[in-house]
Amino acid sequence: KTLSIYDLVFFGIASILGSGGFNLVGEAVMKGGDAWPAALAIAAAVFMGSAKTYEEAFNAFKTNTAESDFVKKIFGENASLVTISAVMIWNILSISTILVVCSHMLFPDGAWIGQITLALMLLGLMGFFSLKGLDVNKETINAFSAVLVVVLGGVSFLGASGVVQKGIPAVPAIPEKSFVASLLFFYF
């Protein structure tokens, strides 16, 4: 109820930037080779199963902690704590994986330790701001989005004006085929 048009525009920009993960679909297809449809089907089945579970739990309890409430009702308090821990660990691993892939995409020639350090710093910042609440998140995303728009606009201007020229990029080599990597790209 407190989001302004300014907030919504910058949330939209953040979402568009986040959708860059969809670019990984091409990578998933290349890595999967002829088996990419099976990797996509497995990832979709796991994702849809998870979504259905969350939907059923939310319909029963109407809370953000519905999945652990559902487990608590059936198996008790200890099982609920295990569920909460598993969900937290899964989310941290999922976000960490996405951040590592993104840092590798941003700095493909960077040292592995540098890529991991960048991903961990971003994860720490995300955790810090998420604990501060919606208003701080809103302000942070707006400020970050504004800086990003200025940087991307400036880089686009330099590129369009011909100030920076590196020529046409070379066609990348076809990566090694890996069913597991394809499955992970599709899922994440």
N, C-alpha and C positions, 0 to 999 in steps of 0.2 A: 504494500500500500504506500510505501514511501519512495518508490522508484520514480525518478523524473524521466523526461524524454532523453536528457543528457545521459543518465545512467543506462537506459535501455539501448541507446545507440552504441555506447561503449561495451555493454554486455554482448551486443550483436557482433561487434568487431572481434571481441575475444572468442566468441563462438566460431566465427569464420576462421580465425587463426587456428583454433583447436581442431577444426575439421580437416586441417592439413594431414591428420592421421589417415584420412581416406586415400591419400596419395600412396599409402603403403600397399594398397590393393594390387597395384601393378607389380610391386616387388614380390608380393605373396604369390601371384600367378607365375612370375618368372622362376622363383625358387621352387615352386611346386611341380613345375614341368607338366607332364601329362596327368599327374595325380592331384593337381590343384582343385578340381571339383570335389574330390573326397575330403581334402583339407577344409574347404569352404563348408561342406555339409556338416562335418564334425564340429567345427567352430560354431556354426549357426545352431546346431542342435544343443550344444552346451549353453550357449547364450540364451536361447529361447527357453530352455529348461530352467535356467536361473531366473529369467524374467517371470515365468509362470509361477515359480515358487514364491518370489517376492510379491507378486500380485495377490496370490491366495492368502499369504500371511497378512498383507496390508488390509485386504477385505475383511479378514477376521478380527484384527486388532486396531486398525486405523491409527497406527503410530509409526514413527520412523524406525523404531526398534522392533517392528513386527516379526521379523524372522527369528530373533532371539526369544521374543514372547511366545511364539508358536512352539519353539523347541522346549521352552520352560513349561508350558502347559502339558506337553506330552511326556517329557523326560526329566523335568525337575530343574532346580536352580543351577547345579553344577554343569549340566549339559548346556544351559543357557550361557554360562560364562565361557565355556569352550567355544560355543558358536560366536559369541561376541569377539573373542580373541581371534578366531579363524577369519572372520569377516574383516577385522582390522588388518591382520597380516596379509590377507589376499589383496585388500585395497592398496596397502603400502607397496606390495610387490608389483601389482599392476601399474600403479602410477610410476614407480621406480623404473620399470621396464620401458614404459613410454618415454620417460625423461632420458633414459640412456640412449634409446633409439634416436630421439630428437637431437641430443647433444652430438651423437655420431653423425647425424645428417648435417648439423651446423658446422662441425669441425671434423670432416672425414679424415683429414691427414693429421689430426691432433693425437697426442699420446693418449693411450687408454686411460691412464690415471687421471689425466686432465678431463677427459670426457666423463668419467665416473664422478670426479669431484664436482663438476658443473651440475650433473644430475642430482647429486646429493644436496648441493647448496639450494637448488631450486625446490627440491622436496622439503628441505628444512624451512624455507621461506613459505611454501604453501601450508605446511603444518602450523607455523607461527601465526600466519594471517587467518587461518581457519579457526584457530582458538580465540581470536580477537572478536569474532562476531561479524554479522552481515554488514553493518555500517562501515567497519574498517575494510572488509573485503571489497565493498562497493567502491570506496574511495581509492583503494589500492589498484583495483582493476581499471578504474577510470584513468588514474594517473599513468599506469603502465601502458594502457591502450593509447593515450594521447602521445606519449613519448614514442611508442611504436609507429603510430601513424606519421609522426614527423620524420622519423628515421626512414621508414619505407618510402615516404613521399620524396625525401631528399635523395635517396638512392635511386629511385625511379627517375627523378629529374636528371641526375647525373648520367644514368644509362641512356635515357631518351635523347639527351642533348649531345651525346657522343663524347663527353669529357672522359669517361672511363671506357676503354675498349680493350677487350681481351680476345676478340674474335669469336667465332662460333665454337661452342664447346664440342669436344669430341664425343662420339657415341660411346657410352660406357660398355665395358665388356659384360657379357652375359654371366651372371653369378653362378656359383655352384648350385646344383639342385639339392634341396633339403626339404623333405616332407614336414619335418618338425618345425623348421623355420617358417615354412608356408602356413602351417596351422597357427603358429603364434602370431604371425603378421595379420592373418584374417581375424583372429580372436581379439587382439588388442587394437 
